[in-house]
């Protein structure tokens, strides 16, 4: 899990954060979370986000164990 104490993600934006080229910033490409999501998915995992405005965000990555 990764978390910060930043401004959080607006509820209306949460549904788009893993879409390519979605960004709320003046700079950047909006590819970071899209690429992260794709890599995790290709390894049969998933990523969850819990975010509250003005309280930060927590991303939890779930990957399967292989032996």
N, CA and C of each residue as an Amber inpcrd file, in Angstrom:
protein
   201
   0.8480000  -1.1770000   0.0000000   0.0000000   0.0000000   0.0000000
   0.8890000   1.2340000   0.0000000   0.4290000   2.2570000  -0.6850000
   1.1230000   3.5320000  -0.7800000   0.1200000   4.6210000  -0.4190000
   0.5280000   5.5430000   0.4180000  -0.3990000   6.6110000   0.7810000
   0.3150000   7.9360000   0.9360000  -0.4610000   8.9930000   0.8230000
   0.0720000  10.3360000   1.0260000  -0.9030000  11.1360000   1.8710000
  -0.5030000  12.3060000   2.2360000  -1.3660000  13.1770000   3.0370000
  -1.7110000  14.4390000   2.2540000  -1.8110000  14.2820000   0.9430000
  -2.0840000  15.4120000   0.0630000  -3.5340000  15.8350000   0.0600000
  -3.9460000  16.4310000  -1.0260000  -5.2900000  16.9990000  -1.1260000
  -6.3600000  15.9740000  -1.4670000  -5.9750000  14.7490000  -1.7840000
  -6.9550000  13.7240000  -2.1380000  -7.4690000  13.8960000  -3.5510000
  -8.3610000  13.0040000  -3.9380000  -8.9180000  13.0030000  -5.2920000
 -10.4120000  13.3030000  -5.1870000 -10.8700000  14.2250000  -5.9920000
 -12.2920000  14.5800000  -5.9900000 -13.1380000  13.3570000  -6.3360000
 -14.2620000  13.1570000  -5.6550000 -15.1130000  11.9950000  -5.9280000
 -15.4910000  11.8480000  -7.4060000 -15.7460000  12.9430000  -8.0930000
 -16.1020000  12.8800000  -9.5140000 -14.9390000  12.4160000 -10.3830000
 -13.7060000  12.5990000  -9.9150000 -12.5250000  12.2110000 -10.6840000
 -12.1170000  10.7610000 -10.4580000 -12.5400000  10.1620000  -9.3660000
 -12.1080000   8.7990000  -9.0310000 -12.3990000   7.8000000 -10.1350000
 -13.5190000   7.9390000 -10.8100000 -13.8840000   6.9650000 -11.8510000
 -12.9720000   7.0580000 -13.0790000 -12.1900000   8.1260000 -13.1900000
 -11.3470000   8.3350000 -14.3730000  -9.8540000   8.2020000 -14.1310000
  -9.4160000   8.0270000 -12.8990000  -7.9770000   8.1430000 -12.6110000
  -7.1130000   7.1080000 -13.3150000  -7.6720000   5.9740000 -13.7080000
  -6.8760000   4.9610000 -14.4050000  -7.0180000   5.0500000 -15.9280000
  -7.7700000   6.0280000 -16.4180000  -7.9210000   6.2310000 -17.8650000
  -6.7070000   6.9640000 -18.4300000  -6.1950000   6.5020000 -19.5840000
  -5.0660000   7.1980000 -20.2010000  -5.4130000   8.6530000 -20.5080000
  -4.4590000   9.5040000 -20.2560000  -4.5090000  10.9410000 -20.5490000
  -5.4630000  11.7300000 -19.6550000  -6.0170000  11.0950000 -18.6240000
  -6.8300000  11.8550000 -17.6710000  -5.9110000  12.5140000 -16.6550000
  -6.0370000  13.8090000 -16.5160000  -5.2680000  14.5390000 -15.5250000
  -6.0390000  15.7700000 -15.0870000  -5.7810000  16.1870000 -13.8700000
  -6.3630000  17.4290000 -13.3650000  -5.2610000  18.4630000 -13.1740000
  -4.0710000  18.1360000 -13.6040000  -2.9030000  19.0050000 -13.4310000
  -2.6260000  19.8110000 -14.6970000  -1.9370000  20.9370000 -14.5100000
  -1.5460000  21.7460000 -15.6610000  -0.4200000  21.0860000 -16.4510000
   0.4320000  20.3330000 -15.7570000   1.5410000  19.6480000 -16.4080000
   1.3540000  18.1450000 -16.2160000   1.9600000  17.3760000 -17.0830000
   1.8630000  15.9280000 -16.9940000   1.0260000  15.3730000 -18.1300000
   1.1410000  14.0670000 -18.3170000   0.4650000  13.4200000 -19.4450000
  -0.7780000  12.6480000 -19.0370000  -0.9420000  12.3600000 -17.7600000
  -2.0620000  11.5410000 -17.3270000  -1.8530000  10.0750000 -17.6450000
  -0.6070000   9.6530000 -17.7840000  -0.3250000   8.2550000 -18.1090000
   0.1570000   7.4290000 -16.9210000   0.5860000   8.0620000 -15.8560000
   1.1800000   7.3380000 -14.7270000   0.2870000   6.2610000 -14.1440000
  -0.9070000   6.6050000 -13.7290000  -1.8030000   5.6040000 -13.1330000
  -2.3520000   4.6440000 -14.1740000  -2.5100000   5.0960000 -15.4090000
  -2.9780000   4.2000000 -16.4730000  -1.9530000   3.0970000 -16.7260000
  -0.6850000   3.4520000 -16.7860000   0.3760000   2.4620000 -16.9950000
   0.4870000   1.5470000 -15.7860000   0.4220000   2.1180000 -14.5950000
   0.4770000   1.3170000 -13.3700000  -0.6430000   0.2860000 -13.3580000
  -1.8530000   0.7230000 -13.6760000  -3.0100000  -0.1720000 -13.7010000
  -2.8120000  -1.2930000 -14.7110000  -2.3070000  -0.9600000 -15.8880000
  -2.1070000  -1.9660000 -16.9370000  -1.0660000  -2.9990000 -16.5280000
   0.0480000  -2.5610000 -15.9600000   1.1070000  -3.4930000 -15.5390000
   0.5840000  -4.4320000 -14.4540000  -0.1140000  -3.8940000 -13.4710000
  -0.6570000  -4.7210000 -12.3940000  -1.6770000  -5.7090000 -12.9530000
  -2.5410000  -5.2650000 -13.8480000  -3.5500000  -6.1430000 -14.4630000
  -2.8920000  -7.2580000 -15.2670000  -1.8300000  -6.9380000 -15.9750000
  -1.1430000  -7.9530000 -16.7820000  -0.4510000  -9.0060000 -15.9190000
  -0.2860000  -8.7260000 -14.6440000   0.2790000  -9.6980000 -13.7060000
  -0.8220000 -10.3250000 -12.8470000  -2.0600000 -10.2820000 -13.3450000
  -3.2350000 -10.8740000 -12.7000000  -3.5380000 -10.2570000 -11.3400000
  -3.1960000  -9.0030000 -11.1760000  -3.4740000  -8.3060000  -9.9310000
  -4.5050000  -7.2160000 -10.1210000  -4.7180000  -6.4690000  -9.0480000
  -5.6010000  -5.3090000  -9.1410000  -5.1380000  -4.2400000  -8.1620000
  -5.6020000  -3.0330000  -8.3720000  -5.2240000  -1.8970000  -7.5450000
  -6.5060000  -1.2330000  -7.0390000  -6.4970000  -0.8740000  -5.7690000
  -7.6390000  -0.2010000  -5.1510000  -7.1930000   1.1780000  -4.6890000
  -8.1180000   2.1030000  -4.6730000  -7.8210000   3.4500000  -4.1850000
  -8.8730000   3.8700000  -3.1710000  -8.4060000   4.4490000  -2.1010000
  -9.2720000   5.0610000  -1.1000000  -8.7810000   6.4900000  -0.9520000
  -9.6210000   7.4450000  -1.2770000  -9.1960000   8.8410000  -1.2460000
 -10.2800000   9.7000000  -0.6270000  -9.8390000  10.6090000   0.2090000
 -10.7500000  11.5730000   0.8190000 -10.1580000  12.9560000   0.6230000
 -10.9490000  13.8410000   0.0810000 -10.4570000  15.1910000  -0.1690000
  -9.9370000  15.8070000   1.1220000  -8.7960000  16.4730000   0.9950000
  -8.0860000  17.1360000   2.0920000  -7.4800000  16.1730000   3.1010000
  -7.5250000  14.8630000   2.8300000  -6.9290000  13.8800000   3.7370000
  -5.9950000  12.9090000   3.0380000  -5.7730000  13.0620000   1.7500000
  -4.8470000  12.1980000   1.0330000  -5.4900000  10.9850000   0.4000000
  -4.6290000  10.1380000  -0.1520000  -5.0710000   8.9450000  -0.8830000
  -4.2320000   7.7500000  -0.4750000  -4.8390000   6.5720000  -0.5780000
  -4.1310000   5.3240000  -0.2960000  -4.4100000   4.3760000  -1.4640000
  -3.3510000   3.9020000  -2.0900000  -3.4390000   2.9330000  -3.1780000
  -2.9290000   1.6030000  -2.6530000  -3.7240000   0.5570000  -2.8390000
  -3.3400000  -0.7850000  -2.3940000  -3.2260000  -1.6650000  -3.6280000
  -2.0720000  -2.2950000  -3.7820000  -1.7970000  -3.1600000  -4.9180000
  -1.9030000  -4.6140000  -4.4410000  -2.6710000  -5.4060000  -5.1610000
  -2.8380000  -6.8260000  -4.8620000  -2.2660000  -7.6270000  -6.0210000
  -1.2830000  -8.4630000  -5.7390000  -0.6720000  -9.3260000  -6.7480000
  -0.7330000 -10.7630000  -6.2530000  -0.9960000 -11.7170000  -7.1470000
  -1.0590000 -13.1150000  -6.7200000   0.3290000 -13.6650000  -6.3820000
   0.3380000 -14.5840000  -5.4760000   1.5840000 -15.2730000  -5.1190000
   1.7810000 -16.4330000  -6.0810000   2.9780000 -16.5920000  -6.5950000
   3.2810000 -17.7390000  -7.4580000   4.4710000 -18.4720000  -6.8760000
   4.4430000 -19.7660000  -7.0490000   5.5380000 -20.6050000  -6.5010000
   6.2610000 -21.2750000  -7.6280000
